[in-house]
Amino acid sequence: MRTALNGAISALNAGKLDSAEIFAKRSLVLDRHAPYAYSVLGSVAQNRKNWAAANDYWKQALAAAGTDTSYADVRAKTMYEIASSASDKADAATGAAKRAAAREAIKPWQDYLAAASNDLMLADAIDNTARMYVEAGDSASVSGVYAPLLANPSKYGEQSLIHAGVVATHNGHHADAIKFFEAALAQNPYSRDALNNLAATYIQNNESTKAFPMIDKLIALDPSNPDNPLLYAFAYQGLYKGTKDKKLQKTYTDSLVYFNNKSENAKVKLGVNEFTRRPTETFLVGSIENRDKTPKTYPLTVEFLDKNGGVVDTQTVSVGPVAPKASGVFRVKSDKGGVYGYRYKPLS
């Protein structure tokens, strides 16, 4: 049975749907209660756009897995596939049919949300459950998606808190979002996403003065990203709107213009696409855009930080030469784990 099942999984991963189906059904001849085989058949049907058959196989996979902890992986994967396929149907529909399909997708995502066993699963479930409520025309119920996290944020992980904060922000619940981002920073003071989102949310919530320390820290970690000084411009704009004092308005306007120009005229932009933290290794992947008029080669020195700001490891890579108005990709790897954040030396 194991040989047939492995063959089914390998064939599915290779996109060989007919072979995957044959191997999976052969596996079921030997064991009618093999959840992995039903999971493969569900994925085959999904790839063939046979949604009814896919859902039927996935339900059989869940029934076969039951509550056996040894099948926790296939149970979580199957619940995700059921919910994801329901979202796909909603995304493909329009008008009233779209709202109805989104409403049907809410329950599978709620089930996945309740079963989420790690931070990344929970973050994904929060995003998608909230999105389906919005698509169903029920934005008022979005706050219920993240209500357990808001009641006791210290129980939850950094990514779940950040994603809940983004969901709250998108639905106009700025006070809730601030609590989530602050809680995420309490867990990881070097979370670039939490710092960025908290600063922006303070500004949106007319608390611009609170944004400045967040932006200061963000720029200390991420100095060659011109999007960061733009946050200063928005913060000064918020201060301008909050006063009738002409002298202060002039000062805030000057500062707004200064930081807007600093952002627009930056000669280089570093962007991060991936920051992966594992117990024994860390990856930072991104690109460097040359906004200057001549080719440039950039020595990028990255320091990986622990929770207290101590340097776990330092890595340097050379990016370039990068042509004007073009970008070069970088990938920095450390063989050290226990990393919470990173900073790099400014590029010129």
Backbone torsions as a table, in degrees:
resi	resn	phi	psi	omega
1	MET	NA	-41.9	-178.4
2	ARG	-60.9	-38.3	179.2
3	THR	-63.8	-44.7	179.8
4	ALA	-64.6	-41.4	-179.0
5	LEU	-66.0	-44.3	177.0
6	ASN	-61.2	-38.1	177.5
7	GLY	-64.1	-38.8	179.3
8	ALA	-64.0	-45.4	-178.7
9	ILE	-66.5	-43.1	179.4
10	SER	-63.4	-42.9	179.9
11	ALA	-65.1	-40.0	178.1
12	LEU	-62.4	-45.2	-180.0
13	ASN	-63.4	-27.8	179.5
14	ALA	-88.3	-0.2	-179.9
15	GLY	78.0	14.3	179.4
16	LYS	-93.6	83.2	-170.5
17	LEU	-65.1	-42.2	-178.7
18	ASP	-62.0	-44.1	-180.0
19	SER	-66.6	-40.4	179.5
20	ALA	-60.7	-41.5	179.7
21	GLU	-64.9	-44.1	-179.6
22	ILE	-61.7	-47.7	-179.1
23	PHE	-64.6	-40.6	-178.8
24	ALA	-65.3	-42.8	179.2
25	LYS	-68.1	-34.0	174.9
26	ARG	-63.4	-39.2	178.1
27	SER	-63.0	-38.1	-179.2
28	LEU	-70.5	-25.9	175.2
29	VAL	-62.3	-36.2	-179.2
30	LEU	-82.1	-29.3	-179.8
31	ASP	-152.2	105.9	-177.4
32	ARG	-71.3	-8.1	-176.7
33	HIS	-113.7	34.6	-179.4
34	ALA	-93.5	102.7	-176.0
35	PRO	-63.1	-31.8	-178.3
36	TYR	-65.1	-36.3	179.8
37	ALA	-66.0	-42.7	177.3
38	TYR	-64.1	-35.9	178.4
39	SER	-63.2	-43.5	177.9
40	VAL	-62.2	-44.9	-179.7
41	LEU	-63.1	-35.8	176.3
42	GLY	-63.5	-42.3	179.2
43	SER	-67.1	-37.3	176.4
44	VAL	-60.6	-47.8	-179.9
45	ALA	-63.6	-37.8	178.1
46	GLN	-62.0	-44.3	179.5
47	ASN	-63.4	-26.4	178.4
48	ARG	-89.8	5.0	179.8
49	LYS	65.4	22.7	176.6
50	ASN	-95.9	82.4	-170.9
51	TRP	-66.1	-37.3	-179.0
52	ALA	-63.6	-46.1	179.1
53	ALA	-65.0	-40.2	179.7
54	ALA	-59.7	-47.3	-179.3
55	ASN	-66.2	-35.1	177.7
56	ASP	-64.2	-44.2	178.3
57	TYR	-65.7	-40.6	-179.4
58	TRP	-65.7	-36.5	176.9
59	LYS	-65.6	-36.7	176.7
60	GLN	-67.4	-34.6	177.0
61	ALA	-63.6	-43.8	179.4
62	LEU	-65.0	-40.1	179.2
63	ALA	-64.5	-41.0	-179.8
64	ALA	-68.8	-36.1	-179.6
65	ALA	-71.6	-35.2	179.4
66	GLY	54.9	-136.0	178.9
67	THR	-106.9	11.7	-179.9
68	ASP	-63.9	118.9	-177.0
69	THR	-63.9	-23.2	179.3
70	SER	-70.1	-14.1	178.6
71	TYR	-106.4	18.9	-177.0
72	ALA	-58.9	-36.7	-177.6
73	ASP	-67.0	-46.2	-178.8
74	VAL	-71.0	-32.2	177.6
75	ARG	-63.7	-47.1	179.8
76	ALA	-63.9	-43.5	179.8
77	LYS	-61.6	-41.9	-178.0
78	THR	-68.6	-41.0	177.8
79	MET	-62.3	-38.7	178.0
80	TYR	-64.8	-42.8	-178.3
81	GLU	-64.7	-39.4	177.8
82	ILE	-62.0	-47.3	-179.3
83	ALA	-66.6	-42.5	-177.9
84	SER	-65.1	-39.5	179.5
85	SER	-68.0	-33.7	176.6
86	ALA	-65.4	-38.8	176.1
87	SER	-65.7	-39.4	179.0
88	ASP	-59.5	-40.2	178.6
89	LYS	-63.8	-41.9	178.9
90	ALA	-65.3	-41.3	-178.6
91	ASP	-64.5	-31.0	-177.2
92	ALA	-83.4	-13.2	-176.6
93	ALA	-92.2	171.6	178.1
94	THR	-136.7	160.7	173.4
95	GLY	58.8	-138.1	-177.6
96	ALA	-63.6	-34.3	179.1
97	ALA	-65.2	-34.9	178.7
98	LYS	-66.1	-44.9	178.9
99	ARG	-62.9	-39.7	-179.9
100	ALA	-67.2	-42.8	179.6
101	ALA	-65.8	-38.5	177.6
102	ALA	-64.0	-40.7	177.6
103	ARG	-60.2	-40.0	178.8
104	GLU	-68.0	-28.4	-178.3
105	ALA	-77.7	-16.9	-176.4
106	ILE	-62.1	-46.0	-176.1
107	LYS	-61.7	-47.5	176.7
108	PRO	-58.5	-37.9	178.5
109	TRP	-70.8	-34.7	175.3
110	GLN	-63.2	-39.9	177.5
111	ASP	-62.4	-43.9	178.9
112	TYR	-66.1	-38.9	177.9
113	LEU	-59.6	-43.7	-178.7
114	ALA	-68.7	-28.1	-177.0
115	ALA	-94.3	-5.3	-175.9
116	ALA	-56.2	126.0	-173.2
117	SER	-109.6	0.6	176.2
118	ASN	-148.6	170.5	-172.7
119	ASP	-61.4	-43.6	-177.2
120	LEU	-68.4	-39.9	176.6
121	MET	-60.8	-45.1	-178.6
122	LEU	-64.4	-41.8	179.1
123	ALA	-60.1	-44.9	179.9
124	ASP	-64.4	-41.3	-179.7
125	ALA	-65.0	-39.7	178.1
126	ILE	-60.9	-48.1	-179.8
127	ASP	-55.9	-50.6	-172.2
128	ASN	-75.7	-36.6	176.9
129	THR	-63.5	-45.4	178.9
130	ALA	-62.3	-41.7	-178.8
131	ARG	-62.1	-39.4	179.9
132	MET	-69.9	-34.3	174.5
133	TYR	-61.5	-43.7	179.8
134	VAL	-64.0	-45.7	179.7
135	GLU	-63.1	-29.9	179.4
136	ALA	-79.8	-3.8	-179.7
137	GLY	81.2	24.7	-177.2
138	ASP	-124.9	58.1	-179.1
139	SER	-62.3	-26.0	-178.4
140	ALA	-62.3	-23.3	-177.8
141	SER	-88.9	-5.0	-175.6
142	VAL	-60.4	-41.0	-177.7
143	SER	-61.2	-25.2	177.5
144	GLY	-68.9	-24.4	179.7
145	VAL	-63.1	-42.9	-176.1
146	TYR	-103.0	7.3	-176.9
147	ALA	-54.8	-43.2	179.2
148	PRO	-61.1	-34.9	179.4
149	LEU	-70.6	-37.9	-179.3
150	LEU	-67.3	-33.5	-178.9
151	ALA	-69.1	-31.9	-178.1
152	ASN	-150.6	71.5	-173.5
153	PRO	-62.1	-26.1	-177.7
154	SER	-67.2	-14.9	179.4
155	LYS	-80.1	-12.4	-169.3
156	TYR	-114.7	163.8	-174.7
157	GLY	-84.0	166.2	-176.5
158	GLU	-56.4	-49.1	-176.5
159	GLN	-66.9	-39.2	177.6
160	SER	-61.5	-41.6	-179.7
161	LEU	-66.2	-42.3	179.3
162	ILE	-64.6	-44.9	-179.5
163	HIS	-66.0	-38.6	175.8
164	ALA	-62.7	-38.4	177.9
165	GLY	-64.5	-40.9	178.4
166	VAL	-64.8	-42.2	177.4
167	VAL	-60.8	-44.7	179.2
168	ALA	-62.0	-42.2	179.4
169	THR	-61.5	-47.3	-177.7
170	HIS	-63.2	-22.2	-179.6
171	ASN	-104.3	14.9	172.8
172	GLY	79.2	12.6	-179.3
173	HIS	-98.6	70.9	-171.8
174	HIS	-66.1	-36.8	179.9
175	ALA	-63.6	-40.6	176.6
176	ASP	-63.8	-43.9	-178.9
177	ALA	-59.9	-42.4	179.5
178	ILE	-59.4	-42.8	179.0
179	LYS	-61.8	-40.1	179.9
180	PHE	-67.2	-46.4	-178.2
181	PHE	-67.4	-37.0	176.3
182	GLU	-64.3	-39.8	178.4
183	ALA	-66.3	-38.1	177.6
184	ALA	-64.2	-39.9	179.0
185	LEU	-69.9	-28.1	175.2
186	ALA	-65.3	-32.5	177.6
187	GLN	-80.9	-37.0	-177.6
188	ASN	-142.5	94.5	-177.7
189	PRO	-63.8	-10.6	-176.7
190	TYR	-110.8	19.6	177.3
191	SER	-75.7	110.0	-179.2
192	ARG	-62.1	-40.0	-179.4
193	ASP	-65.6	-41.5	179.9
194	ALA	-66.6	-42.5	178.8
195	LEU	-61.7	-47.4	-178.8
196	ASN	-61.9	-48.7	-177.4
197	ASN	-68.5	-36.4	179.6
198	LEU	-67.5	-43.4	177.9
199	ALA	-59.4	-47.0	-178.9
200	ALA	-63.7	-38.2	-178.1
201	THR	-72.7	-37.4	172.8
202	TYR	-55.9	-44.5	-179.1
203	ILE	-63.7	-45.5	179.6
204	GLN	-63.6	-28.7	-177.8
205	ASN	-93.4	17.0	178.8
206	ASN	58.9	37.4	175.8
207	GLU	-123.7	52.8	-172.2
208	SER	-60.0	-34.6	-178.3
209	THR	-61.6	-30.5	178.7
210	LYS	-73.6	-18.4	-176.8
211	ALA	-75.4	-29.0	-172.2
212	PHE	-59.0	-46.0	178.4
213	PRO	-61.5	-32.7	178.1
214	MET	-67.3	-43.3	-179.3
215	ILE	-67.7	-39.7	177.3
216	ASP	-55.3	-47.4	-177.5
217	LYS	-69.0	-38.5	179.7
218	LEU	-61.1	-43.5	-178.9
219	ILE	-70.7	-31.9	176.0
220	ALA	-63.9	-32.0	179.5
221	LEU	-86.4	-35.4	-168.8
222	ASP	-131.2	66.3	-167.9
223	PRO	-75.2	-19.2	-175.3
224	SER	-109.0	31.6	175.1
225	ASN	-113.4	104.7	-175.2
226	PRO	-66.0	-8.3	174.1
227	ASP	-68.8	-25.7	-176.7
228	ASN	-70.7	-48.8	176.3
229	PRO	-63.0	-20.9	176.1
230	LEU	-63.7	-29.3	175.6
231	LEU	-63.4	-36.4	174.1
232	TYR	-58.9	-43.3	180.0
233	ALA	-59.4	-44.9	179.0
234	PHE	-64.5	-38.2	179.6
235	ALA	-64.3	-42.8	178.0
236	TYR	-67.4	-32.7	175.0
237	GLN	-62.6	-40.6	177.2
238	GLY	-63.7	-40.4	177.3
239	LEU	-65.2	-38.6	177.9
240	TYR	-58.6	-45.5	-177.9
241	LYS	-68.0	-20.7	-174.9
242	GLY	-92.3	6.5	-178.7
243	THR	-138.1	152.6	174.0
244	LYS	-105.0	-2.8	-178.5
245	ASP	-70.6	114.4	-175.3
246	LYS	-62.5	-36.8	-179.9
247	LYS	-65.8	-43.9	178.1
248	LEU	-66.4	-39.1	178.5
249	GLN	-60.0	-39.5	177.5
250	LYS	-64.0	-43.5	179.1
251	THR	-62.7	-45.0	-178.5
252	TYR	-67.0	-37.0	178.3
253	THR	-64.7	-44.2	178.4
254	ASP	-59.6	-42.6	-179.8
255	SER	-67.1	-41.0	177.8
256	LEU	-58.2	-49.3	-178.8
257	VAL	-62.9	-42.1	-179.2
258	TYR	-58.4	-50.3	-176.0
259	PHE	-74.5	-29.1	174.7
260	ASN	-65.6	-43.1	177.4
261	ASN	-65.6	-38.4	178.6
262	LYS	-59.9	-39.5	178.1
263	SER	-69.8	-48.9	-175.0
264	GLU	-67.4	-31.5	-174.3
265	ASN	-97.4	7.8	179.6
266	ALA	-60.0	136.5	-177.6
267	LYS	-83.9	-10.9	-177.4
268	VAL	-150.8	149.1	176.4
269	LYS	-136.0	121.8	174.5
270	LEU	-100.8	127.3	177.0
271	GLY	-122.9	141.4	-179.4
272	VAL	-108.0	126.4	178.6
273	ASN	-99.9	-25.7	-175.9
274	GLU	-149.5	132.5	171.6
275	PHE	-134.3	99.2	-174.5
276	THR	-106.1	124.3	-179.2
277	ARG	-114.6	120.5	178.3
278	ARG	-123.3	166.2	-177.5
279	PRO	-59.3	-30.2	-175.6
280	THR	-124.3	6.1	179.3
281	GLU	-162.0	159.6	-177.7
282	THR	-140.7	141.0	179.4
283	PHE	-127.1	140.1	172.0
284	LEU	-129.9	121.8	-176.0
285	VAL	-128.9	136.9	178.9
286	GLY	-172.3	-156.2	-178.4
287	SER	-144.1	155.6	175.7
288	ILE	-121.1	120.3	-179.6
289	GLU	-96.9	126.3	176.9
290	ASN	-88.7	107.1	180.0
291	ARG	-97.1	8.1	-179.2
292	ASP	-89.5	-175.2	-175.4
293	LYS	-100.8	-3.3	-179.3
294	THR	-129.4	156.7	177.6
295	PRO	-61.0	145.5	-178.7
296	LYS	-135.7	146.2	169.0
297	THR	-116.3	129.1	-172.5
298	TYR	-111.8	118.3	170.2
299	PRO	-81.8	116.1	-176.8
300	LEU	-105.7	115.0	178.5
301	THR	-109.0	117.5	-175.8
302	VAL	-113.3	132.7	172.9
303	GLU	-108.5	123.8	176.1
304	PHE	-91.9	133.3	-168.8
305	LEU	-113.8	147.1	172.1
306	ASP	-88.0	-175.8	-174.0
307	LYS	-63.5	-27.3	-178.9
308	ASN	-93.6	4.7	179.4
309	GLY	90.3	2.5	176.8
310	GLY	-71.6	148.0	-178.6
311	VAL	-82.1	114.9	178.3
312	VAL	-79.7	-40.2	-177.5
313	ASP	-161.6	153.8	176.1
314	THR	-126.8	130.9	178.9
315	GLN	-131.1	141.9	177.0
316	THR	-125.0	132.4	175.2
317	VAL	-129.3	155.6	176.6
318	SER	-105.4	130.4	-179.0
319	VAL	-117.9	116.7	178.4
320	GLY	132.7	-173.9	4.4
321	PRO	-68.3	141.0	179.8
322	VAL	-107.0	124.4	-178.4
323	ALA	-68.3	157.3	176.4
324	PRO	-57.9	139.6	179.3
325	LYS	61.9	22.4	177.3
326	ALA	-124.6	175.5	-178.4
327	SER	-129.9	148.3	174.2
328	GLY	-118.5	141.1	-176.6
329	VAL	-91.6	142.7	174.6
330	PHE	-127.4	153.3	175.8
331	ARG	-141.6	116.5	-178.7
332	VAL	-113.2	126.7	-179.9
333	LYS	-121.2	138.1	172.5
334	SER	-121.5	141.4	176.5
335	ASP	-88.5	17.0	178.7
336	LYS	-108.4	144.1	174.3
337	GLY	-106.0	-165.6	-179.8
338	GLY	69.4	23.9	-177.1
339	VAL	-91.3	137.3	176.9
340	TYR	-109.2	-31.4	-177.7
341	GLY	-157.7	-171.8	180.0
342	TYR	-148.8	159.2	167.7
343	ARG	-144.0	160.1	-179.9
344	TYR	-140.4	158.6	178.2
345	LYS	-75.3	140.6	-178.3
346	PRO	-55.6	141.9	177.8
347	LEU	-93.0	152.0	177.7
348	SER	-137.5	NA	NA
